[in-house]
């Protein structure tokens, strides 16, 4: 995840959040801001609706995970993410 922060920090403001509650607070404050990119650790997603909720308000969501199956990766896209990346 640190590589994402380092690379994207030159282009986007970076905020590191540790859990879904923190993400929900930030999403509520920043929703509909077209300049937001959410890089979301897949391990934080407990329910499919969580990812869909974030993608409803933030148009650029990338899910980062470890050893998810191709089917799971595609499901992230169907749920609204722009992409998936291995950690």
C-alpha beads as a LAMMPS data file, in Angstrom:
LAMMPS data file: protein, C-alpha beads

87 atoms
86 bonds

1 atom types
1 bond types

-500.0 500.0 xlo xhi
-500.0 500.0 ylo yhi
-500.0 500.0 zlo zhi

Masses

1 110.0

Atoms # bond

1 1 1 0.000 0.000 0.000
2 1 1 2.924 2.332 0.637
3 1 1 3.878 2.243 -3.058
4 1 1 0.395 3.509 -3.929
5 1 1 0.668 6.313 -1.370
6 1 1 4.105 7.336 -2.602
7 1 1 3.157 7.267 -6.294
8 1 1 -0.237 8.893 -5.984
9 1 1 0.827 11.460 -3.394
10 1 1 2.449 13.452 -6.161
11 1 1 -0.923 13.804 -7.936
12 1 1 -3.649 13.480 -5.290
13 1 1 -3.941 14.530 -1.656
14 1 1 -3.442 11.297 0.314
15 1 1 -5.329 10.385 3.469
16 1 1 -4.579 7.050 5.128
17 1 1 -7.522 5.451 6.896
18 1 1 -7.490 2.280 8.959
19 1 1 -11.097 1.097 8.931
20 1 1 -14.481 1.327 7.223
21 1 1 -15.861 3.768 9.817
22 1 1 -13.128 6.277 9.014
23 1 1 -13.713 5.786 5.287
24 1 1 -17.459 6.384 5.699
25 1 1 -16.801 9.694 7.469
26 1 1 -14.449 10.880 4.730
27 1 1 -16.795 9.716 1.957
28 1 1 -19.659 11.703 3.510
29 1 1 -17.508 14.853 3.656
30 1 1 -16.001 14.517 0.190
31 1 1 -18.734 12.788 -1.813
32 1 1 -19.256 14.048 -5.326
33 1 1 -15.782 15.637 -5.374
34 1 1 -14.497 14.634 -8.812
35 1 1 -10.852 14.828 -7.710
36 1 1 -11.026 12.028 -5.162
37 1 1 -9.370 8.665 -5.723
38 1 1 -10.091 5.989 -3.139
39 1 1 -7.561 3.157 -2.983
40 1 1 -9.362 0.613 -0.846
41 1 1 -7.803 -2.393 0.858
42 1 1 -10.037 -5.336 -0.079
43 1 1 -9.656 -6.834 3.388
44 1 1 -11.709 -3.920 4.770
45 1 1 -14.726 -4.792 2.637
46 1 1 -17.107 -6.892 4.726
47 1 1 -20.129 -6.703 2.445
48 1 1 -20.582 -6.102 -1.281
49 1 1 -22.846 -3.173 -0.460
50 1 1 -19.953 -1.303 1.154
51 1 1 -17.992 -1.130 -2.088
52 1 1 -21.117 -0.208 -4.067
53 1 1 -21.849 2.558 -1.539
54 1 1 -18.387 4.073 -1.907
55 1 1 -18.533 3.824 -5.696
56 1 1 -21.874 5.601 -5.724
57 1 1 -20.217 8.769 -4.400
58 1 1 -16.572 8.429 -5.399
59 1 1 -16.113 7.695 -9.085
60 1 1 -12.474 6.580 -8.875
61 1 1 -12.131 3.551 -6.606
62 1 1 -9.316 1.040 -6.930
63 1 1 -9.428 -2.101 -4.802
64 1 1 -6.092 -3.499 -3.636
65 1 1 -5.925 -7.046 -2.334
66 1 1 -3.833 -10.143 -1.978
67 1 1 -4.518 -13.435 -3.750
68 1 1 -8.133 -12.734 -4.685
69 1 1 -9.456 -15.053 -7.395
70 1 1 -10.170 -13.665 -10.870
71 1 1 -13.875 -14.101 -10.116
72 1 1 -13.556 -11.974 -6.947
73 1 1 -11.528 -9.350 -8.808
74 1 1 -14.193 -9.117 -11.509
75 1 1 -16.877 -8.825 -8.827
76 1 1 -15.119 -5.721 -7.485
77 1 1 -15.467 -4.191 -10.960
78 1 1 -19.142 -5.183 -11.157
79 1 1 -19.660 -3.561 -7.749
80 1 1 -18.356 -0.280 -9.165
81 1 1 -14.585 -0.185 -8.711
82 1 1 -12.477 1.202 -11.560
83 1 1 -9.890 -1.505 -11.093
84 1 1 -8.174 -4.093 -8.938
85 1 1 -4.495 -4.451 -8.078
86 1 1 -2.516 -7.015 -6.123
87 1 1 -0.715 -5.615 -3.095

Bonds

1 1 1 2
2 1 2 3
3 1 3 4
4 1 4 5
5 1 5 6
6 1 6 7
7 1 7 8
8 1 8 9
9 1 9 10
10 1 10 11
11 1 11 12
12 1 12 13
13 1 13 14
14 1 14 15
15 1 15 16
16 1 16 17
17 1 17 18
18 1 18 19
19 1 19 20
20 1 20 21
21 1 21 22
22 1 22 23
23 1 23 24
24 1 24 25
25 1 25 26
26 1 26 27
27 1 27 28
28 1 28 29
29 1 29 30
30 1 30 31
31 1 31 32
32 1 32 33
33 1 33 34
34 1 34 35
35 1 35 36
36 1 36 37
37 1 37 38
38 1 38 39
39 1 39 40
40 1 40 41
41 1 41 42
42 1 42 43
43 1 43 44
44 1 44 45
45 1 45 46
46 1 46 47
47 1 47 48
48 1 48 49
49 1 49 50
50 1 50 51
51 1 51 52
52 1 52 53
53 1 53 54
54 1 54 55
55 1 55 56
56 1 56 57
57 1 57 58
58 1 58 59
59 1 59 60
60 1 60 61
61 1 61 62
62 1 62 63
63 1 63 64
64 1 64 65
65 1 65 66
66 1 66 67
67 1 67 68
68 1 68 69
69 1 69 70
70 1 70 71
71 1 71 72
72 1 72 73
73 1 73 74
74 1 74 75
75 1 75 76
76 1 76 77
77 1 77 78
78 1 78 79
79 1 79 80
80 1 80 81
81 1 81 82
82 1 82 83
83 1 83 84
84 1 84 85
85 1 85 86
86 1 86 87
